[in-house]
Amino acid sequence: MTGKQIAIIGGGPAGLMAAEVLSLRGYAVTVYDAMPTFGRKFLLAGKSGLNITHSEDYARFVTRFGPASARLREALDAFTPDNVRAWAAGLGTETFVGTSGRVFPTVMKASPLLRAWLRRLEAQGVRLLTRHRWTGFAERGLTFETPDGAITVHHDATLLALGGASWPRLGSDAAWTTLLQDRGVVVNPLQPANCGFDADWSEVFKTRFAGAPLKSVTATSTAGIFPGEFVISKHGIEGSLVYAHSAALRDALARDGKAALSVDLMPGRTRERLARDLARQDRKATLATRLRKSAGLDGVKAALVREVEPQTNIYDPERLAGLLKSLPISVVRPRPIAEAISSAGGIDLEGIDERYMLKALPGIFAAGEMLDWEAPTGGYLLTACFATGRHAARGISDWLSGPL
């Protein structure tokens, strides 16, 4: 043992991964979490099958983190998707690659992995303290609210791994932003990421089609062109395909005051083919009949065409074919951050050094979703949380050992 005491605040993937690395290096590690149990968001992520990482080519994988990709590269290089899978296997959780390239545990659950992980951390001497809510800084120490009242603790180094602002009921309430800003740390505004959007649906449309999925479509924004599916909600649109475009739509709304997702309802057929098929329809036929007979569209897809373009000229096959291939769904605002899968914003990356130590607070490090980066769903979020937690742990060890 080194005799050095390290506090980790936040018992999610980044904090627990840092605890693993530091305890193996002989440090006395205590993990504090405000909630009654550890890894609550981790468990939520695994409720329908834990997407732990992604199998795509690594050169592409490391570009998925937006403007922060270059800054995260060193951490990701040290803990790649292959390393994630090997780490999980070491805890008794084998993984497989799904048809989308996403990587899942074979048991399709997060709980066995988390239980095994916590057992290993305890075996390595890590103290795991729940119901300890961090409330701020004291003279060379940290203050917490606990079931037994307020306490002050002292450590040689501290890692903050408190998450962003999504799913606050699971612990990520972003209360840390004020605590750090009061100490001179630059925190960029937290925003929803991987989120749904509001749309101005008519009462008739949302009453009839809320909850209806649009399957086998492609969607286009400045983020690119992606296939998949999404869902009509009573508020607007949500689902995996929307999440792939959420950063682009959110930023367009902030910049221009408007944004639209362009949806191809018939990705397997060309515009020219659709126009020919539509032109053959009886001029007395309704729009619903034309779409059903010429394109095989009915239900929510057909209704969406009329909802988006109520004045559609059903006798203009070229115009109608264009709509089917590029239907612009206007969105008016992101859904609240509390509903988002993750959040953008956080500690400005210029405010941390190469070890992930806060420049304004020597001896205080940060990792995970607290830092200002974002990524799409698909295993990227978890992998980066693991990787930044490990990187910060190495940074703490280097700092405690002396100058780099």
N, C-alpha and C positions, 0 to 999 in steps of 0.2 A: 504494500500500500504506500502511496506517496504522502499521505497525511493531509493532502489538499482536499478541501470541501467544495463541492460544486452543487449549486441549486439549478434545477431545471423547472421552469414554470410552464406547465402545459403538458398534459399526458396524452397527446395525440401522436400521429406517426413521426413527426419531426422530433418531438421531445423524447419519445421512447427510443428512437434510433440513436440519438445523441447519448442517451443514458447507457445504451448497450456498448457503444464505442468507448466511452469514458470509463465505465466500470471495468472493462477489459484491460484498460491501461493502468488500473490500480487506484483510481480516484474514488473518493467517498462521495457517492452521488445520491441526492434526494430529489425525487420528482414530486412536485406539488400540483394538484389539480383541484379546481373549484367544485367539480361535480362529484356525485357519490361514487362513480365508477370511472375507469379510464377508457379512452378510445371510443367515445360515444358517436362521434361523426364517422369514425372508421367502421363501426358496426352498422351505422345507417347506410353507408356506401355499399356494404356487403349484403344488405337486406334482400336484394334481388339478384345477387351474384357479384362478388367482389371483383371489380375490374382493377387488377393490381398494377398492370403495366401494359405496354403495347409492343407488338412484335415487328413493327415496320422497320425498314432500313434505318440504322442508327444515324446516318448522316441526315436523314429527313427528320427523325425523332427530335434531335437537338435544336431544330429550328422552330419547334411548336410553342415556344414560350414568349413569342412576341418580341418587343424591343429588349427584353431582359435575357434573350437567348444566349448572347455572347457572355454575359456576366455569369450565367449559371453553368456555362460549359465545363468549367473545371470540376465543379461538384458532380455534374452528371457523368463526366468521363470516369470519375472514381467509383460510381455506383450506377452502372448501366442497366437497362432492362434485363439483360442476361444475369447480372449480379442480383437483381431483385428476385428473379425466379430461383436462383441458387440459394439465396438467403431463406426464402419461404420453404424450400425443400429441406433445409437444415432444421426447420422447426416442425417438420412432419407434414407440410402442406405441399403436395405436388400440384403443378399447374398445367393448363393446356391452352392452346391458341384457338380462339373461336373463329368463325367464318369471316368476321370483320377485321381480324388481325389483333383483336383485344385479347389480353391474357387473363385467365380466371383460375381460381383454385378448382381442383376437380370436385371438391365437395360443394362448390358454389356458395360458400358461407365465409363470413369474416370471423365468426366467434371462435372456431377451433384454433385459427392462427393467432388471434389475440391472446387467448388463454395460454397457449404454449409460450408465447413471447413474454408475457408477464411472469410466468413461472421461471423462465430462464433469467430474466432480469433480477428477480428476487434471489435466485441461486447465485448470481454474481455479486450479491450484496447491495443491490440498489434498494433504497427506501422509497416506498410508494405511498404517498400521503394524499388521501382524498379529502374533500370538504375543506380545503385550504385555499381561500380566495385571496389572490394577491391584491393589496390595496395601495402599495406605493413604496417609496424609499425612506429609509431612516438613516441616521448617521452610520455610514459604512455597513448598512444592513437593508433588509427587506421586511415589510410588514404584511401580515396576513390576518384575515378574519377566519377563525376556526370554530368548531362546535364548542370549544372551551374558552372562547374569547379571543381578543386580539393578541398577537404575538409578534416579536421581532426576531429575525434569525440573521446570522452572519455566515458568509461563505467567501471563499477565495475567488470565485468566478460564478457568473450567472448566465444561463441561457434562457431567453424568452422564446417560447414556442406556443403562443396563445391563439394562433389561427387568425382568420379574418373576421367577417361580420355576417357570414351566411349561417343559417340555422342556429340563431342565438340560444334557443332553448336547449341546445346540446352543449353549450359552453362557450361558443365563439361570439361573445357579445361586443367585442371591440372596445371594452372599457379601458384597455391599455393605451389607446391613442392619446387621451388627455394626459395620462401619467407621463408619457414620453415627450409629448410636445412641451409640457411644462419644464422639461429638462433640456430643451433645445434640440430635440430630435425632429427632423423634418419628416412628417407623415403625409403622404399624398392622399387625397380623399378616397375613401373606400367606395367602390361601386359594384353593382351586381355583375357577375360573370356567369356564363353558362346558365342563362336565365330565359324565361318566357317574356312575351311582350303583349302589351295591350293593343287592341285594335277596335275601331269603332264599328262593331257589328250591329246590324239591325236587330231589333227585339225578336223578330220572327226567326232569323237565321240562328242566333245563339240559343234560343229556346229549343229549336229543333235539332241542332247539330253539335251542341256543346258535348265534348267527350268523344266525338267521332274522329277516327284516325284517317289521315291521308297517306296511303301506302304507295310504295314504288314510284316515287317522284324524285326529281332533283331540284335543288335550290341554289340560286346564285346571288352573291353579293360581292363586295370588294375582297372578301375573305377567300373567294374561289367558287368552284362548282362542286357540290357534293351530292351523292345519292342518299336516299334514306326515307324516313317517314317522320311525320309530326302530327300533332293533335290540335283540333279546334277546341279551345276552352271558352268558358263563358266570358272571359276577359279578352281573349285574343288567340295567340298561338303559343305552343310550348312543345317540348320534346327534343330528342337527340339531334334532329336535323336543324332545328332552330338554334340549339345551343352552339352548333358548329359556326353559326353566323352571328352569335350574340355580340361579340366584341365589335364587329363591323357595324352592326345595326345601332348599338348603343353609342358608338363614337360618331356616327353619321347624325343621329338625333341631337347630340350635344353640339356638333359643328354646324349643321344646316337647319336644324329644327324639324327635319323630316327624314324618313327612311322607308325603304320598301324592300321586301324579300321577293325576288323573282322566282316563280315556281313553274317548272315544266311538268305539267300533269300527264304528259304522254312521252316520256323519254325514249321509248322504243320505236317511235314513229317520227318521220321528218315532217317539217312544216308543209312542205310541198305535197307530201302524200296525204296529210290531213286536209289540206285545202281541196284536193281532188275528191276525196271521200265526202267532204261536206257539200261540195258543189253538186253531187249527184242526188242530194236529198230533195224530196218534194217541197216546193216553196210554201205549201200550206202547213208543213210540219212545224210544231213548236220547237223552241230551243232544246227542251229536255229530250224530245224525240230525235232531233238532229244529233245531239251529243251521244245518245245511246246507240243509235244505228250506225253512225259514221265512226265513232271513236270508242264505243263501249263504255262511255262515262255515264254514271248515274249517281244518285245519292249525294254525298257531301261534295264530291268533286264538281258535279254539274251545278249544284246550288252555289258553290263558291264562285264559279264564273259569273253567275248572275249577281251575286252579292258584291263582287269587286267591280264589275262593269255593268250596272243595271241598264244602261242604254245601249247595250251591245246590239249591233245590227246583225241579226241572225241570218240575213240574206247575203252577207258579204263573207264568202268562205275564206278569203285571204286574211281578213281582219280577225275572224273567229279562230282560224288556225294559229294566228300569231298569239292570241290570248292563251290558247291551250298550251303553247310552247313557252310562254313567258308571261305568266299571270302575276301582276305586281300587287302583292299584299302589303298595304301601307300599315305601319305600326306607329303608335303615338308615344309610347314610353316603355321602358323596361319594367318588369314586375319588381316589387320591393326586394331589397337585398336580403331580407330575412327568408325569402322563398328561394333564393338562388342556390345553385349547387356549390358555387365558390364565389370569391370576391376578387376584384382587381383593386389596385391601389395598395397603400401600406407604407412601410418604412422605405423612404427613398434610397435606392441602391448606392447613390453617391455618399450616403451617410454611414456606410459600413466599409471597413477596410477589407483587405484580401482574406482575412480570417473570419469575416462576418461579425467583427466586433463593432459596436456603435462608436463612431468617432467622438460623439459628444459625451459618451459615458464609458470610459475605460473600464474593462473588466465585465461589461455587460454585452452579451452576444445575442443574435437573433437568427431565427431560421423558420422555414415553412411558409405558410400563407401570410404571415405578418409582413413579409417582404413584398415589395411592389413588383410582382410578376403575375401573369395569368397564363392559363393553358386550356385547351379544349378538353372535354371529357374523353375518356378512352384509355385511362391509366397514366396519363401524363401528370396529372395533379399529384397522385400518390407518389409516383416515382420521384418527382422533384422535392416533395416533402421529405421523403427518406434521404435523398441525396444531400439536400441542404442541411438537414439535421446532422448527418455524418460529417459534412464539411465543417460546420460550426464546432462540432466536438473536437475535430483535429485542430481547429484554430484555437480553442480553449487550451488544449494540451500544449500547443506550441507557445502560446502566450505565457502560460504558467512555467514553462521550462526555460524561458528567457527570450531574448531577441531572436527574430527570424534570421 
